[in-house]
């Protein structure tokens, strides 16, 4: 039984202004912009903000589908119509990532089992409020693991048939639109209940004055038994927790 935390979501590399907690300490989950043809119908113009009300396009000023310092889109109409890369999808209980080039797929395959007892958690960067000039890392959701599907071992029709089994997965929607996958080394996590977005995200980091700029706070490391993974989480590296899924969920929901 294992818990793995992965860093995902719209950070300042893909979206501005930076995401932030509301005055009540709640978080509106906004996905990154899609960077590949997709059949996804959710856009920043129809993505509802659960706590602030309204839509993501009313909050977002700039998006960069490819990330980094290039390819920024600032036109409000283009932002409003741009599809999101809805991953993780908490409603459909699915998440996908590649094995290579910074992907987290290898960590998922190596540490999560298809037992219904492991948990995959998600953290991202956000500010604690409008007056906060720094970002920190916050745990904002989790998914109980039903099965881990390593599509990187498949080719051709076998790969295509496998990815089509998860029509609500963001990577499957890429395949549905383009006819070809963006990545051929994809890993898809199939979730089950309990799966949840955390109403009041849990801070897991503290800021540093130099690279990697963030590290797991000692408080979080002790409270959640961080035993593996990178302690410097500037690039949203996976974290391995030495605790079972039930204990993790109970602690998160109680915190």
N, C-alpha and C positions, 0 to 999 in steps of 0.2 A: 504494500500500500504506500503510495507516494503522492506528494503534492509538488507540482512544478508551476512556477510563476514565470510568465513571459511578458516582455515589454512590447506593447503594440499601441496603435491608435494615433490620432492626429496630434503630433507634436509640432513645434515651430518649424521643423524641416518641411512640413507639408501644408501647414495652415496657420494663418494669423488673423487676429491676435491670438496669443496663447490661450488655451483653455484655462478656465478658472472655476473654483468652487463658488457657489452662491453664498449670500450672507448667512444662510442657514446651514452651510457646510455640505450642500448637496451638489451633485455633478450631473451635467447633461452630456451624455455620451454622443460624440460626433465622430463618425468614421473619417478615414483619410480619403482624399480624392482618388477615383479610379484612374489608372494609367494605361488601360488596355481596353479594346472593344468589349462591351458587356451588354447583357440583356437586363441588367439591373434597372428597375424603374424608380428606385429611391434616388433623389437628387437633393442638393442642399436647399433647393426651393420648396421641397415637400417633406423634408426631414424635420419632424416635430421635436421641439425641445420640451422635455418632460417637466422640468421644474420652472424654467423661466417663462415658458409659453412662447408661442410664435414658432418660427422656423430657423433652421441653421443659417440660412442665407442672410438673416437679419443680424446675426452675430459675426459671421465670417467676412473679412475684408479682402483676403488674398488666399489663393490656393496654389500649390505647386504639385501637380500630379507625379512628377518624377523625383521630387524631393531636392533638397539642397538649395543653392543660391540662384538657380536658373529656372526658366519655364514658369515664372509666376504669372497667374491670371488675376487681374484686378477688376475687370469689367463685371459689374454687378449682374447683368443678364447672363453672362457666361457662367458665373459662379452659381447662379440660381438653377441653371439647367444642367450643370455638370453632375454626372452620377457619382455616388459614393462607393467605396470599396467596403462593403458591409461585412467586416470580418474582424473580430468574432461576431457571429449572429446569435444573440442570446435567445431569440424567439424560436429559431429553427434548431438551435443547439448544435452548431457546427463551427469549426475553425480549421483553416488550412494554412500551411506555410511550406516553403521549399526546403530541401536539405542543404543546398549549396549557397555560396555567396552571401553569407550573413543570415541565411534563413535559420529557423528554429526547428526544422523538421527532424533533424538527427537527434536532437535532445528529446523530442516528443517520442520518437520510436524507442530510444534507449532507456527511457525512464518511466513511461506510462504503459500500463497493461490493459488489455480488454477484459476487465473483471467487474466493472461497475463500482469499484472501490477507490480508484485514483481520482484526483482532482486537478484540473488545469485552471490556474488563476491568471488574471490579466492586470497589468499595471501600465500607467502612462504618465507623461509629464504634464503638470498643471500648476497654476499659481493658487495660493490659498485665498486670494481675494483680489479685487481690482487694484488695491494699493500695494500689492506685493510685487516687487521687481524681479524676484527669483522664482524659478520653477523648482518643483520637487517631484518625486515619484510617488504615486498613490495607487494602491490596489483598489480596483473599481468593479471587479466582477469575477465570477468563477463558473466553471462548468464541470459537472461530474462526468467522468469518461465512460462511455458505453463501449467504444472500440476505437482502435487506432489503425488507420488504413494507410499502408505504405505503397503509394502508387508508383514510386520511383522504380520498383521492381518489375513494372509492367510496360508493355510496348504496344503500339498500334491499336487495333480494335479492342484488345483486352484493357488497355489504359482508358480508352474512350468509354467503354461500357462501365468501367468502375467509376469514373468521375461523374457519369450521368446518374448514378445512384444517389447523388447528393445535390439535387437541383437548386436548393436554396443557398448552397455554399457559394461564396463570391468567386472562387476559382472555377467552379462549374458554370457560373453565369458568363465568365469570360469565354469558356469553351463553347457554350451554347451560341454566343454571338459571332465569334471569330471562326469557329470550326476547327481551331487548333488551340491547344493550351499555351499559356505564356511560359509555363515551366513544365518540364518533363520529370522533375524530381520531387513531385508534390506529396505531402503527407496531409491527410485529412483526419481530424479528430471528430468522431461522432459522439455527441453528448446525450445525456439523459438528466432527468430531475434527481436531486435538486440542482438547478442552474439559476443564477441570479445576477443582476446588476446590483451592486452594493449602494444603498441609498446615500450613505455618508462614507465616501472613500476613506481608506486607511493609509496614512502617511507611512512610507517605508524607508525614506531616505533622509540624509542630511547633506547640506551643500558643502563643497570644498572650494578653496580659493585657487585651485589649479586642476588640470586634467587628472582624472576623468570627470571632475566637477560634481559628481554625486557618489555617495557610498551608502550602502545599507546601514541604517542607524543601528547602534548597539541595542537599543530598546526593542526594535522590531526583530533583530537577529535572535535575541534571547527569547522573546515572547513566542516567535513562530519557528524556532529551532532551525535557523538557516544553516545548513551543513554543507551545501555544495553549490557550485556556480560561481559567478563573478561577484565579489563584494563591491567592486567599482562598477556602477550601473549607468555610466554616462551614455552608453550605446544600447541600453535596454537588454542586457544579457539575461538569459534564463537563470532563475534561482531554484535550487532544490531544497525543499523543506523536509526535515526529518520528523514527520508526523503523518498520521493517517488522515484520509479524507474527511471522515466524520468529525474528528477532533478539530480539523481546520475550519470546517463549516460552522461548527458550534462556536468556535472562538471568534470567527468573523462576524457572525450574526449577533453575538453578545457584545462585541467591542463598540 
